[in-house]
Amino acid sequence: MHYSYKGAANRFFDVWAISAMRSQLKLIEKVVGILIKNKNGRLNFSQHKIINTCAEGFNSAIQLIKANALRFRHFTNYRARILFHCDKLDLGMA
C-alpha cells in the first residue's frame, strides 16, 4: 500500500496492528511492538519519501573500522581511514 497522507497511513497501520495482535501469535505480537516503536518514522516516510540509507551505510562502514581500530596509534589515522572508506578523503591527485 502506498499512502501520500500521514493520517491515512496512520489509520491503516492502526487497523492492521489491531488485527495482527488478534492473531495472538507471540512472534507477530513482537513484530507489531517493534513497528509501533518506529511508527512515527514510518509514517513520516509516507509524507516525505526520505530515507537515511546513505547515513546507515556510512555508519556501518565506520562501525567496521571502529571494530578494527585497535591497530591505530593516533586518532588522525582512524579519521583518515574513515574518510578514505567513505570517499571523502582528498588525496591531492588530479
PDB file of N, CA, C and O in Angstrom:
ATOM      1  N   MET A   1       0.833  -1.182   0.000  1.00  0.00           N
ATOM      2  CA  MET A   1       0.000   0.000   0.000  1.00  0.00           C
ATOM      3  C   MET A   1       0.880   1.248   0.000  1.00  0.00           C
ATOM      4  O   MET A   1       1.893   1.303   0.697  1.00  0.00           O
ATOM      5  N   HIS A   2       0.494   2.226  -0.769  1.00  0.00           N
ATOM      6  CA  HIS A   2       1.202   3.496  -0.818  1.00  0.00           C
ATOM      7  C   HIS A   2       0.242   4.601  -0.381  1.00  0.00           C
ATOM      8  O   HIS A   2      -0.848   4.749  -0.934  1.00  0.00           O
ATOM      9  N   TYR A   3       0.659   5.360   0.603  1.00  0.00           N
ATOM     10  CA  TYR A   3      -0.152   6.458   1.102  1.00  0.00           C
ATOM     11  C   TYR A   3       0.617   7.768   0.959  1.00  0.00           C
ATOM     12  O   TYR A   3       1.808   7.839   1.262  1.00  0.00           O
ATOM     13  N   SER A   4      -0.079   8.799   0.494  1.00  0.00           N
ATOM     14  CA  SER A   4       0.528  10.122   0.370  1.00  0.00           C
ATOM     15  C   SER A   4       0.280  10.978   1.598  1.00  0.00           C
ATOM     16  O   SER A   4       0.975  11.969   1.821  1.00  0.00           O
ATOM     17  N   TYR A   5      -0.714  10.595   2.397  1.00  0.00           N
ATOM     18  CA  TYR A   5      -1.085  11.375   3.569  1.00  0.00           C
ATOM     19  C   TYR A   5      -0.797  10.594   4.835  1.00  0.00           C
ATOM     20  O   TYR A   5      -1.123   9.414   4.957  1.00  0.00           O
ATOM     21  N   LYS A   6      -0.182  11.284   5.764  1.00  0.00           N
ATOM     22  CA  LYS A   6       0.224  10.656   7.020  1.00  0.00           C
ATOM     23  C   LYS A   6      -0.987  10.123   7.800  1.00  0.00           C
ATOM     24  O   LYS A   6      -0.911   9.054   8.404  1.00  0.00           O
ATOM     25  N   GLY A   7      -2.097  10.861   7.787  1.00  0.00           N
ATOM     26  CA  GLY A   7      -3.299  10.442   8.511  1.00  0.00           C
ATOM     27  C   GLY A   7      -3.863   9.132   7.981  1.00  0.00           C
ATOM     28  O   GLY A   7      -4.261   8.263   8.757  1.00  0.00           O
ATOM     29  N   ALA A   8      -3.896   8.992   6.665  1.00  0.00           N
ATOM     30  CA  ALA A   8      -4.411   7.759   6.054  1.00  0.00           C
ATOM     31  C   ALA A   8      -3.495   6.585   6.368  1.00  0.00           C
ATOM     32  O   ALA A   8      -3.962   5.485   6.661  1.00  0.00           O
ATOM     33  N   ALA A   9      -2.203   6.820   6.307  1.00  0.00           N
ATOM     34  CA  ALA A   9      -1.240   5.763   6.637  1.00  0.00           C
ATOM     35  C   ALA A   9      -1.379   5.364   8.105  1.00  0.00           C
ATOM     36  O   ALA A   9      -1.293   4.183   8.440  1.00  0.00           O
ATOM     37  N   ASN A  10      -1.594   6.342   8.973  1.00  0.00           N
ATOM     38  CA  ASN A  10      -1.754   6.076  10.403  1.00  0.00           C
ATOM     39  C   ASN A  10      -2.998   5.222  10.662  1.00  0.00           C
ATOM     40  O   ASN A  10      -2.948   4.267  11.437  1.00  0.00           O
ATOM     41  N   ARG A  11      -4.111   5.568  10.010  1.00  0.00           N
ATOM     42  CA  ARG A  11      -5.342   4.785  10.188  1.00  0.00           C
ATOM     43  C   ARG A  11      -5.155   3.359   9.698  1.00  0.00           C
ATOM     44  O   ARG A  11      -5.574   2.410  10.361  1.00  0.00           O
ATOM     45  N   PHE A  12      -4.516   3.205   8.521  1.00  0.00           N
ATOM     46  CA  PHE A  12      -4.268   1.861   8.004  1.00  0.00           C
ATOM     47  C   PHE A  12      -3.402   1.058   8.968  1.00  0.00           C
ATOM     48  O   PHE A  12      -3.692  -0.105   9.248  1.00  0.00           O
ATOM     49  N   PHE A  13      -2.337   1.681   9.474  1.00  0.00           N
ATOM     50  CA  PHE A  13      -1.433   0.976  10.388  1.00  0.00           C
ATOM     51  C   PHE A  13      -2.156   0.559  11.660  1.00  0.00           C
ATOM     52  O   PHE A  13      -1.980  -0.564  12.133  1.00  0.00           O
ATOM     53  N   ASP A  14      -2.972   1.457  12.220  1.00  0.00           N
ATOM     54  CA  ASP A  14      -3.688   1.129  13.455  1.00  0.00           C
ATOM     55  C   ASP A  14      -4.628  -0.050  13.262  1.00  0.00           C
ATOM     56  O   ASP A  14      -4.672  -0.948  14.104  1.00  0.00           O
ATOM     57  N   VAL A  15      -5.382  -0.062  12.166  1.00  0.00           N
ATOM     58  CA  VAL A  15      -6.292  -1.177  11.876  1.00  0.00           C
ATOM     59  C   VAL A  15      -5.496  -2.461  11.688  1.00  0.00           C
ATOM     60  O   VAL A  15      -5.868  -3.513  12.207  1.00  0.00           O
ATOM     61  N   TRP A  16      -4.398  -2.370  10.942  1.00  0.00           N
ATOM     62  CA  TRP A  16      -3.571  -3.555  10.706  1.00  0.00           C
ATOM     63  C   TRP A  16      -2.975  -4.081  12.012  1.00  0.00           C
ATOM     64  O   TRP A  16      -2.980  -5.288  12.253  1.00  0.00           O
ATOM     65  N   ALA A  17      -2.464  -3.184  12.854  1.00  0.00           N
ATOM     66  CA  ALA A  17      -1.832  -3.601  14.111  1.00  0.00           C
ATOM     67  C   ALA A  17      -2.837  -4.298  15.024  1.00  0.00           C
ATOM     68  O   ALA A  17      -2.516  -5.306  15.654  1.00  0.00           O
ATOM     69  N   ILE A  18      -4.050  -3.759  15.092  1.00  0.00           N
ATOM     70  CA  ILE A  18      -5.075  -4.388  15.939  1.00  0.00           C
ATOM     71  C   ILE A  18      -5.400  -5.789  15.427  1.00  0.00           C
ATOM     72  O   ILE A  18      -5.484  -6.732  16.214  1.00  0.00           O
ATOM     73  N   SER A  19      -5.580  -5.928  14.121  1.00  0.00           N
ATOM     74  CA  SER A  19      -5.904  -7.256  13.573  1.00  0.00           C
ATOM     75  C   SER A  19      -4.724  -8.213  13.720  1.00  0.00           C
ATOM     76  O   SER A  19      -4.929  -9.408  13.938  1.00  0.00           O
ATOM     77  N   ALA A  20      -3.497  -7.713  13.606  1.00  0.00           N
ATOM     78  CA  ALA A  20      -2.327  -8.575  13.780  1.00  0.00           C
ATOM     79  C   ALA A  20      -2.202  -9.038  15.230  1.00  0.00           C
ATOM     80  O   ALA A  20      -1.835 -10.185  15.488  1.00  0.00           O
ATOM     81  N   MET A  21      -2.505  -8.153  16.172  1.00  0.00           N
ATOM     82  CA  MET A  21      -2.440  -8.525  17.591  1.00  0.00           C
ATOM     83  C   MET A  21      -3.515  -9.547  17.945  1.00  0.00           C
ATOM     84  O   MET A  21      -3.328 -10.336  18.871  1.00  0.00           O
ATOM     85  N   ARG A  22      -4.626  -9.547  17.236  1.00  0.00           N
ATOM     86  CA  ARG A  22      -5.702 -10.526  17.481  1.00  0.00           C
ATOM     87  C   ARG A  22      -5.279 -11.939  17.129  1.00  0.00           C
ATOM     88  O   ARG A  22      -5.895 -12.903  17.584  1.00  0.00           O
ATOM     89  N   SER A  23      -4.233 -12.073  16.322  1.00  0.00           N
ATOM     90  CA  SER A  23      -3.761 -13.413  15.960  1.00  0.00           C
ATOM     91  C   SER A  23      -3.224 -14.161  17.172  1.00  0.00           C
ATOM     92  O   SER A  23      -3.183 -15.392  17.175  1.00  0.00           O
ATOM     93  N   GLN A  24      -2.815 -13.430  18.194  1.00  0.00           N
ATOM     94  CA  GLN A  24      -2.275 -13.972  19.443  1.00  0.00           C
ATOM     95  C   GLN A  24      -1.042 -14.853  19.225  1.00  0.00           C
ATOM     96  O   GLN A  24      -0.741 -15.728  20.038  1.00  0.00           O
ATOM     97  N   LEU A  25      -0.347 -14.614  18.135  1.00  0.00           N
ATOM     98  CA  LEU A  25       0.921 -15.301  17.897  1.00  0.00           C
ATOM     99  C   LEU A  25       2.031 -14.441  18.486  1.00  0.00           C
ATOM    100  O   LEU A  25       2.134 -13.255  18.174  1.00  0.00           O
ATOM    101  N   LYS A  26       2.853 -15.033  19.329  1.00  0.00           N
ATOM    102  CA  LYS A  26       3.879 -14.261  20.056  1.00  0.00           C
ATOM    103  C   LYS A  26       4.838 -13.549  19.101  1.00  0.00           C
ATOM    104  O   LYS A  26       5.196 -12.396  19.338  1.00  0.00           O
ATOM    105  N   LEU A  27       5.254 -14.211  18.037  1.00  0.00           N
ATOM    106  CA  LEU A  27       6.194 -13.607  17.099  1.00  0.00           C
ATOM    107  C   LEU A  27       5.560 -12.405  16.392  1.00  0.00           C
ATOM    108  O   LEU A  27       6.208 -11.373  16.215  1.00  0.00           O
ATOM    109  N   ILE A  28       4.306 -12.539  15.993  1.00  0.00           N
ATOM    110  CA  ILE A  28       3.608 -11.429  15.341  1.00  0.00           C
ATOM    111  C   ILE A  28       3.458 -10.265  16.313  1.00  0.00           C
ATOM    112  O   ILE A  28       3.648  -9.111  15.931  1.00  0.00           O
ATOM    113  N   GLU A  29       3.117 -10.562  17.574  1.00  0.00           N
ATOM    114  CA  GLU A  29       2.988  -9.510  18.587  1.00  0.00           C
ATOM    115  C   GLU A  29       4.313  -8.774  18.787  1.00  0.00           C
ATOM    116  O   GLU A  29       4.336  -7.561  18.991  1.00  0.00           O
ATOM    117  N   LYS A  30       5.412  -9.522  18.725  1.00  0.00           N
ATOM    118  CA  LYS A  30       6.737  -8.914  18.869  1.00  0.00           C
ATOM    119  C   LYS A  30       7.026  -7.972  17.694  1.00  0.00           C
ATOM    120  O   LYS A  30       7.520  -6.862  17.891  1.00  0.00           O
ATOM    121  N   VAL A  31       6.719  -8.416  16.486  1.00  0.00           N
ATOM    122  CA  VAL A  31       6.942  -7.588  15.292  1.00  0.00           C
ATOM    123  C   VAL A  31       6.081  -6.333  15.350  1.00  0.00           C
ATOM    124  O   VAL A  31       6.556  -5.243  15.033  1.00  0.00           O
ATOM    125  N   VAL A  32       4.827  -6.475  15.750  1.00  0.00           N
ATOM    126  CA  VAL A  32       3.938  -5.314  15.859  1.00  0.00           C
ATOM    127  C   VAL A  32       4.495  -4.331  16.880  1.00  0.00           C
ATOM    128  O   VAL A  32       4.461  -3.121  16.658  1.00  0.00           O
ATOM    129  N   GLY A  33       5.010  -4.845  18.003  1.00  0.00           N
ATOM    130  CA  GLY A  33       5.614  -3.977  19.015  1.00  0.00           C
ATOM    131  C   GLY A  33       6.783  -3.182  18.467  1.00  0.00           C
ATOM    132  O   GLY A  33       6.920  -1.994  18.757  1.00  0.00           O
ATOM    133  N   ILE A  34       7.631  -3.832  17.673  1.00  0.00           N
ATOM    134  CA  ILE A  34       8.775  -3.154  17.055  1.00  0.00           C
ATOM    135  C   ILE A  34       8.292  -2.082  16.085  1.00  0.00           C
ATOM    136  O   ILE A  34       8.817  -0.968  16.068  1.00  0.00           O
ATOM    137  N   LEU A  35       7.287  -2.425  15.275  1.00  0.00           N
ATOM    138  CA  LEU A  35       6.759  -1.459  14.309  1.00  0.00           C
ATOM    139  C   LEU A  35       6.097  -0.274  15.004  1.00  0.00           C
ATOM    140  O   LEU A  35       6.170   0.853  14.514  1.00  0.00           O
ATOM    141  N   ILE A  36       5.455  -0.520  16.136  1.00  0.00           N
ATOM    142  CA  ILE A  36       4.829   0.577  16.875  1.00  0.00           C
ATOM    143  C   ILE A  36       5.895   1.523  17.425  1.00  0.00           C
ATOM    144  O   ILE A  36       5.701   2.739  17.428  1.00  0.00           O
ATOM    145  N   LYS A  37       7.021   0.975  17.891  1.00  0.00           N
ATOM    146  CA  LYS A  37       8.103   1.828  18.401  1.00  0.00           C
ATOM    147  C   LYS A  37       8.630   2.765  17.320  1.00  0.00           C
ATOM    148  O   LYS A  37       8.998   3.903  17.610  1.00  0.00           O
ATOM    149  N   ASN A  38       8.667   2.298  16.085  1.00  0.00           N
ATOM    150  CA  ASN A  38       9.199   3.078  14.966  1.00  0.00           C
ATOM    151  C   ASN A  38       8.090   3.703  14.120  1.00  0.00           C
ATOM    152  O   ASN A  38       8.323   4.096  12.977  1.00  0.00           O
ATOM    153  N   LYS A  39       6.908   3.792  14.672  1.00  0.00           N
ATOM    154  CA  LYS A  39       5.734   4.230  13.901  1.00  0.00           C
ATOM    155  C   LYS A  39       5.895   5.629  13.318  1.00  0.00           C
ATOM    156  O   LYS A  39       5.573   5.844  12.149  1.00  0.00           O
ATOM    157  N   ASN A  40       6.380   6.568  14.094  1.00  0.00           N
ATOM    158  CA  ASN A  40       6.490   7.951  13.597  1.00  0.00           C
ATOM    159  C   ASN A  40       7.409   8.050  12.389  1.00  0.00           C
ATOM    160  O   ASN A  40       7.089   8.747  11.426  1.00  0.00           O
ATOM    161  N   GLY A  41       8.538   7.370  12.425  1.00  0.00           N
ATOM    162  CA  GLY A  41       9.456   7.395  11.289  1.00  0.00           C
ATOM    163  C   GLY A  41       8.836   6.788  10.045  1.00  0.00           C
ATOM    164  O   GLY A  41       9.003   7.307   8.941  1.00  0.00           O
ATOM    165  N   ARG A  42       8.127   5.698  10.224  1.00  0.00           N
ATOM    166  CA  ARG A  42       7.473   5.054   9.084  1.00  0.00           C
ATOM    167  C   ARG A  42       6.373   5.945   8.512  1.00  0.00           C
ATOM    168  O   ARG A  42       6.208   6.034   7.296  1.00  0.00           O
ATOM    169  N   LEU A  43       5.624   6.601   9.391  1.00  0.00           N
ATOM    170  CA  LEU A  43       4.566   7.486   8.912  1.00  0.00           C
ATOM    171  C   LEU A  43       5.142   8.731   8.243  1.00  0.00           C
ATOM    172  O   LEU A  43       4.569   9.234   7.276  1.00  0.00           O
ATOM    173  N   ASN A  44       6.262   9.227   8.744  1.00  0.00           N
ATOM    174  CA  ASN A  44       6.903  10.380   8.098  1.00  0.00           C
ATOM    175  C   ASN A  44       7.341  10.036   6.683  1.00  0.00           C
ATOM    176  O   ASN A  44       7.298  10.885   5.793  1.00  0.00           O
ATOM    177  N   PHE A  45       7.762   8.797   6.473  1.00  0.00           N
ATOM    178  CA  PHE A  45       8.169   8.385   5.127  1.00  0.00           C
ATOM    179  C   PHE A  45       7.002   8.484   4.151  1.00  0.00           C
ATOM    180  O   PHE A  45       7.201   8.840   2.990  1.00  0.00           O
ATOM    181  N   SER A  46       5.787   8.175   4.604  1.00  0.00           N
ATOM    182  CA  SER A  46       4.631   8.252   3.706  1.00  0.00           C
ATOM    183  C   SER A  46       4.411   9.676   3.217  1.00  0.00           C
ATOM    184  O   SER A  46       3.853   9.887   2.140  1.00  0.00           O
ATOM    185  N   GLN A  47       4.849  10.652   4.004  1.00  0.00           N
ATOM    186  CA  GLN A  47       4.657  12.052   3.630  1.00  0.00           C
ATOM    187  C   GLN A  47       5.856  12.627   2.879  1.00  0.00           C
ATOM    188  O   GLN A  47       5.680  13.354   1.901  1.00  0.00           O
ATOM    189  N   HIS A  48       7.074  12.310   3.325  1.00  0.00           N
ATOM    190  CA  HIS A  48       8.270  12.975   2.797  1.00  0.00           C
ATOM    191  C   HIS A  48       9.086  12.146   1.811  1.00  0.00           C
ATOM    192  O   HIS A  48       9.848  12.707   1.025  1.00  0.00           O
ATOM    193  N   LYS A  49       8.946  10.840   1.837  1.00  0.00           N
ATOM    194  CA  LYS A  49       9.678   9.922   0.940  1.00  0.00           C
ATOM    195  C   LYS A  49      11.198  10.081   1.054  1.00  0.00           C
ATOM    196  O   LYS A  49      11.920   9.966   0.064  1.00  0.00           O
ATOM    197  N   ILE A  50      11.666  10.344   2.268  1.00  0.00           N
ATOM    198  CA  ILE A  50      13.104  10.480   2.510  1.00  0.00           C
ATOM    199  C   ILE A  50      13.547   9.336   3.416  1.00  0.00           C
ATOM    200  O   ILE A  50      12.916   9.061   4.437  1.00  0.00           O
ATOM    201  N   ILE A  51      14.631   8.674   3.035  1.00  0.00           N
ATOM    202  CA  ILE A  51      15.176   7.604   3.868  1.00  0.00           C
ATOM    203  C   ILE A  51      16.634   7.905   4.175  1.00  0.00           C
ATOM    204  O   ILE A  51      17.254   8.733   3.508  1.00  0.00           O
ATOM    205  N   ASN A  52      17.176   7.246   5.169  1.00  0.00           N
ATOM    206  CA  ASN A  52      18.548   7.515   5.588  1.00  0.00           C
ATOM    207  C   ASN A  52      19.488   6.361   5.237  1.00  0.00           C
ATOM    208  O   ASN A  52      20.379   6.021   6.015  1.00  0.00           O
ATOM    209  N   THR A  53      19.288   5.770   4.079  1.00  0.00           N
ATOM    210  CA  THR A  53      20.105   4.640   3.665  1.00  0.00           C
ATOM    211  C   THR A  53      21.576   5.011   3.564  1.00  0.00           C
ATOM    212  O   THR A  53      22.434   4.234   3.983  1.00  0.00           O
ATOM    213  N   CYS A  54      21.882   6.172   3.021  1.00  0.00           N
ATOM    214  CA  CYS A  54      23.283   6.591   2.892  1.00  0.00           C
ATOM    215  C   CYS A  54      23.931   6.740   4.259  1.00  0.00           C
ATOM    216  O   CYS A  54      25.054   6.284   4.477  1.00  0.00           O
ATOM    217  N   ALA A  55      23.225   7.373   5.167  1.00  0.00           N
ATOM    218  CA  ALA A  55      23.768   7.550   6.521  1.00  0.00           C
ATOM    219  C   ALA A  55      23.985   6.204   7.194  1.00  0.00           C
ATOM    220  O   ALA A  55      24.992   6.012   7.875  1.00  0.00           O
ATOM    221  N   GLU A  56      23.064   5.278   7.015  1.00  0.00           N
ATOM    222  CA  GLU A  56      23.217   3.947   7.601  1.00  0.00           C
ATOM    223  C   GLU A  56      24.413   3.223   6.984  1.00  0.00           C
ATOM    224  O   GLU A  56      25.132   2.509   7.682  1.00  0.00           O
ATOM    225  N   GLY A  57      24.625   3.404   5.691  1.00  0.00           N
ATOM    226  CA  GLY A  57      25.778   2.784   5.036  1.00  0.00           C
ATOM    227  C   GLY A  57      27.090   3.324   5.574  1.00  0.00           C
ATOM    228  O   GLY A  57      28.019   2.563   5.842  1.00  0.00           O
ATOM    229  N   PHE A  58      27.165   4.649   5.734  1.00  0.00           N
ATOM    230  CA  PHE A  58      28.374   5.250   6.309  1.00  0.00           C
ATOM    231  C   PHE A  58      28.577   4.767   7.743  1.00  0.00           C
ATOM    232  O   PHE A  58      29.697   4.445   8.142  1.00  0.00           O
ATOM    233  N   ASN A  59      27.501   4.719   8.508  1.00  0.00           N
ATOM    234  CA  ASN A  59      27.605   4.273   9.897  1.00  0.00           C
ATOM    235  C   ASN A  59      28.093   2.830   9.966  1.00  0.00           C
ATOM    236  O   ASN A  59      28.908   2.494  10.825  1.00  0.00           O
ATOM    237  N   SER A  60      27.612   1.989   9.087  1.00  0.00           N
ATOM    238  CA  SER A  60      28.047   0.594   9.053  1.00  0.00           C
ATOM    239  C   SER A  60      29.542   0.492   8.743  1.00  0.00           C
ATOM    240  O   SER A  60      30.260  -0.284   9.373  1.00  0.00           O
ATOM    241  N   ALA A  61      30.003   1.280   7.769  1.00  0.00           N
ATOM    242  CA  ALA A  61      31.434   1.278   7.426  1.00  0.00           C
ATOM    243  C   ALA A  61      32.271   1.783   8.598  1.00  0.00           C
ATOM    244  O   ALA A  61      33.331   1.228   8.884  1.00  0.00           O
ATOM    245  N   ILE A  62      31.808   2.820   9.270  1.00  0.00           N
ATOM    246  CA  ILE A  62      32.544   3.378  10.410  1.00  0.00           C
ATOM    247  C   ILE A  62      32.593   2.372  11.558  1.00  0.00           C
ATOM    248  O   ILE A  62      33.621   2.242  12.223  1.00  0.00           O
ATOM    249  N   GLN A  63      31.496   1.664  11.793  1.00  0.00           N
ATOM    250  CA  GLN A  63      31.484   0.660  12.858  1.00  0.00           C
ATOM    251  C   GLN A  63      32.461  -0.470  12.566  1.00  0.00           C
ATOM    252  O   GLN A  63      33.100  -0.992  13.480  1.00  0.00           O
ATOM    253  N   LEU A  64      32.580  -0.848  11.309  1.00  0.00           N
ATOM    254  CA  LEU A  64      33.544  -1.887  10.931  1.00  0.00           C
ATOM    255  C   LEU A  64      34.974  -1.405  11.155  1.00  0.00           C
ATOM    256  O   LEU A  64      35.812  -2.151  11.661  1.00  0.00           O
ATOM    257  N   ILE A  65      35.247  -0.171  10.782  1.00  0.00           N
ATOM    258  CA  ILE A  65      36.574   0.411  11.007  1.00  0.00           C
ATOM    259  C   ILE A  65      36.834   0.525  12.503  1.00  0.00           C
ATOM    260  O   ILE A  65      37.942   0.253  12.964  1.00  0.00           O
ATOM    261  N   LYS A  66      35.828   0.920  13.253  1.00  0.00           N
ATOM    262  CA  LYS A  66      35.959   1.061  14.702  1.00  0.00           C
ATOM    263  C   LYS A  66      36.287  -0.285  15.354  1.00  0.00           C
ATOM    264  O   LYS A  66      37.062  -0.344  16.308  1.00  0.00           O
ATOM    265  N   ALA A  67      35.693  -1.364  14.834  1.00  0.00           N
ATOM    266  CA  ALA A  67      35.963  -2.696  15.379  1.00  0.00           C
ATOM    267  C   ALA A  67      37.429  -3.081  15.201  1.00  0.00           C
ATOM    268  O   ALA A  67      37.975  -3.847  15.994  1.00  0.00           O
ATOM    269  N   ASN A  68      38.060  -2.547  14.158  1.00  0.00           N
ATOM    270  CA  ASN A  68      39.472  -2.836  13.887  1.00  0.00           C
ATOM    271  C   ASN A  68      40.387  -1.710  14.341  1.00  0.00           C
ATOM    272  O   ASN A  68      41.559  -1.683  13.965  1.00  0.00           O
ATOM    273  N   ALA A  69      39.880  -0.784  15.137  1.00  0.00           N
ATOM    274  CA  ALA A  69      40.617   0.428  15.488  1.00  0.00           C
ATOM    275  C   ALA A  69      41.768   0.197  16.456  1.00  0.00           C
ATOM    276  O   ALA A  69      42.562   1.112  16.675  1.00  0.00           O
ATOM    277  N   LEU A  70      41.887  -0.954  17.027  1.00  0.00           N
ATOM    278  CA  LEU A  70      42.955  -1.197  17.993  1.00  0.00           C
ATOM    279  C   LEU A  70      44.342  -1.029  17.391  1.00  0.00           C
ATOM    280  O   LEU A  70      45.301  -0.740  18.107  1.00  0.00           O
ATOM    281  N   ARG A  71      44.451  -1.206  16.096  1.00  0.00           N
ATOM    282  CA  ARG A  71      45.771  -1.081  15.479  1.00  0.00           C
ATOM    283  C   ARG A  71      46.152   0.358  15.145  1.00  0.00           C
ATOM    284  O   ARG A  71      47.271   0.607  14.697  1.00  0.00           O
ATOM    285  N   PHE A  72      45.244   1.308  15.354  1.00  0.00           N
ATOM    286  CA  PHE A  72      45.561   2.709  15.106  1.00  0.00           C
ATOM    287  C   PHE A  72      46.180   3.321  16.354  1.00  0.00           C
ATOM    288  O   PHE A  72      45.629   3.207  17.449  1.00  0.00           O
ATOM    289  N   ARG A  73      47.327   3.971  16.186  1.00  0.00           N
ATOM    290  CA  ARG A  73      48.001   4.586  17.326  1.00  0.00           C
ATOM    291  C   ARG A  73      47.503   5.994  17.598  1.00  0.00           C
ATOM    292  O   ARG A  73      47.594   6.481  18.725  1.00  0.00           O
ATOM    293  N   HIS A  74      46.980   6.647  16.578  1.00  0.00           N
ATOM    294  CA  HIS A  74      46.536   8.029  16.710  1.00  0.00           C
ATOM    295  C   HIS A  74      45.153   8.193  16.084  1.00  0.00           C
ATOM    296  O   HIS A  74      44.796   7.491  15.138  1.00  0.00           O
ATOM    297  N   PHE A  75      44.384   9.129  16.631  1.00  0.00           N
ATOM    298  CA  PHE A  75      43.045   9.396  16.112  1.00  0.00           C
ATOM    299  C   PHE A  75      43.095   9.842  14.660  1.00  0.00           C
ATOM    300  O   PHE A  75      42.186   9.532  13.890  1.00  0.00           O
ATOM    301  N   THR A  76      44.135  10.561  14.274  1.00  0.00           N
ATOM    302  CA  THR A  76      44.218  11.047  12.892  1.00  0.00           C
ATOM    303  C   THR A  76      44.256   9.885  11.897  1.00  0.00           C
ATOM    304  O   THR A  76      43.705   9.988  10.801  1.00  0.00           O
ATOM    305  N   ASN A  77      44.900   8.788  12.274  1.00  0.00           N
ATOM    306  CA  ASN A  77      44.917   7.609  11.399  1.00  0.00           C
ATOM    307  C   ASN A  77      43.521   6.996  11.280  1.00  0.00           C
ATOM    308  O   ASN A  77      43.099   6.587  10.199  1.00  0.00           O
ATOM    309  N   TYR A  78      42.819   6.941  12.400  1.00  0.00           N
ATOM    310  CA  TYR A  78      41.445   6.423  12.436  1.00  0.00           C
ATOM    311  C   TYR A  78      40.539   7.293  11.560  1.00  0.00           C
ATOM    312  O   TYR A  78      39.738   6.787  10.774  1.00  0.00           O
ATOM    313  N   ARG A  79      40.686   8.606  11.712  1.00  0.00           N
ATOM    314  CA  ARG A  79      39.881   9.554  10.929  1.00  0.00           C
ATOM    315  C   ARG A  79      40.193   9.421   9.438  1.00  0.00           C
ATOM    316  O   ARG A  79      39.280   9.429   8.612  1.00  0.00           O
ATOM    317  N   ALA A  80      41.450   9.300   9.097  1.00  0.00           N
ATOM    318  CA  ALA A  80      41.846   9.171   7.695  1.00  0.00           C
ATOM    319  C   ALA A  80      41.246   7.908   7.082  1.00  0.00           C
ATOM    320  O   ALA A  80      40.805   7.919   5.933  1.00  0.00           O
ATOM    321  N   ARG A  81      41.232   6.838   7.840  1.00  0.00           N
ATOM    322  CA  ARG A  81      40.667   5.583   7.333  1.00  0.00           C
ATOM    323  C   ARG A  81      39.165   5.725   7.083  1.00  0.00           C
ATOM    324  O   ARG A  81      38.645   5.236   6.080  1.00  0.00           O
ATOM    325  N   ILE A  82      38.478   6.398   8.003  1.00  0.00           N
ATOM    326  CA  ILE A  82      37.039   6.623   7.818  1.00  0.00           C
ATOM    327  C   ILE A  82      36.796   7.462   6.570  1.00  0.00           C
ATOM    328  O   ILE A  82      35.946   7.124   5.745  1.00  0.00           O
ATOM    329  N   LEU A  83      37.541   8.556   6.431  1.00  0.00           N
ATOM    330  CA  LEU A  83      37.365   9.422   5.271  1.00  0.00           C
ATOM    331  C   LEU A  83      37.700   8.696   3.971  1.00  0.00           C
ATOM    332  O   LEU A  83      37.035   8.900   2.956  1.00  0.00           O
ATOM    333  N   PHE A  84      38.719   7.859   4.001  1.00  0.00           N
ATOM    334  CA  PHE A  84      39.107   7.109   2.809  1.00  0.00           C
ATOM    335  C   PHE A  84      37.992   6.153   2.385  1.00  0.00           C
ATOM    336  O   PHE A  84      37.619   6.102   1.213  1.00  0.00           O
ATOM    337  N   HIS A  85      37.471   5.406   3.339  1.00  0.00           N
ATOM    338  CA  HIS A  85      36.445   4.415   3.008  1.00  0.00           C
ATOM    339  C   HIS A  85      35.099   5.045   2.669  1.00  0.00           C
ATOM    340  O   HIS A  85      34.287   4.423   1.984  1.00  0.00           O
ATOM    341  N   CYS A  86      34.854   6.244   3.128  1.00  0.00           N
ATOM    342  CA  CYS A  86      33.595   6.927   2.808  1.00  0.00           C
ATOM    343  C   CYS A  86      33.761   7.879   1.630  1.00  0.00           C
ATOM    344  O   CYS A  86      32.898   8.722   1.388  1.00  0.00           O
ATOM    345  N   ASP A  87      34.863   7.750   0.896  1.00  0.00           N
ATOM    346  CA  ASP A  87      35.148   8.550  -0.304  1.00  0.00           C
ATOM    347  C   ASP A  87      35.168  10.058  -0.029  1.00  0.00           C
ATOM    348  O   ASP A  87      34.753  10.843  -0.881  1.00  0.00           O
ATOM    349  N   LYS A  88      35.631  10.459   1.117  1.00  0.00           N
ATOM    350  CA  LYS A  88      35.698  11.883   1.445  1.00  0.00           C
ATOM    351  C   LYS A  88      37.143  12.345   1.646  1.00  0.00           C
ATOM    352  O   LYS A  88      37.369  13.468   2.097  1.00  0.00           O
ATOM    353  N   LEU A  89      38.105  11.514   1.324  1.00  0.00           N
ATOM    354  CA  LEU A  89      39.499  11.860   1.515  1.00  0.00           C
ATOM    355  C   LEU A  89      40.084  12.355   0.196  1.00  0.00           C
ATOM    356  O   LEU A  89      40.080  11.637  -0.803  1.00  0.00           O
ATOM    357  N   ASP A  90      40.579  13.571   0.204  1.00  0.00           N
ATOM    358  CA  ASP A  90      41.189  14.147  -0.970  1.00  0.00           C
ATOM    359  C   ASP A  90      42.677  13.794  -0.940  1.00  0.00           C
ATOM    360  O   ASP A  90      43.429  14.287  -0.099  1.00  0.00           O
ATOM    361  N   LEU A  91      43.077  12.951  -1.855  1.00  0.00           N
ATOM    362  CA  LEU A  91      44.477  12.501  -1.892  1.00  0.00           C
ATOM    363  C   LEU A  91      45.370  13.470  -2.658  1.00  0.00           C
ATOM    364  O   LEU A  91      46.566  13.221  -2.810  1.00  0.00           O
ATOM    365  N   GLY A  92      44.801  14.569  -3.142  1.00  0.00           N
ATOM    366  CA  GLY A  92      45.586  15.582  -3.837  1.00  0.00           C
ATOM    367  C   GLY A  92      45.967  15.164  -5.246  1.00  0.00           C
ATOM    368  O   GLY A  92      46.869  15.753  -5.842  1.00  0.00           O
ATOM    369  N   MET A  93      45.298  14.161  -5.785  1.00  0.00           N
ATOM    370  CA  MET A  93      45.614  13.715  -7.137  1.00  0.00           C
ATOM    371  C   MET A  93      44.627  14.350  -8.105  1.00  0.00           C
ATOM    372  O   MET A  93      43.428  14.412  -7.835  1.00  0.00           O
ATOM    373  N   ALA A  94      45.137  14.815  -9.223  1.00  0.00           N
ATOM    374  CA  ALA A  94      44.252  15.437 -10.218  1.00  0.00           C
ATOM    375  C   ALA A  94      44.056  14.538 -11.406  1.00  0.00           C
ATOM    376  O   ALA A  94      43.342  14.898 -12.342  1.00  0.00           O
TER     377      ALA A  94
END
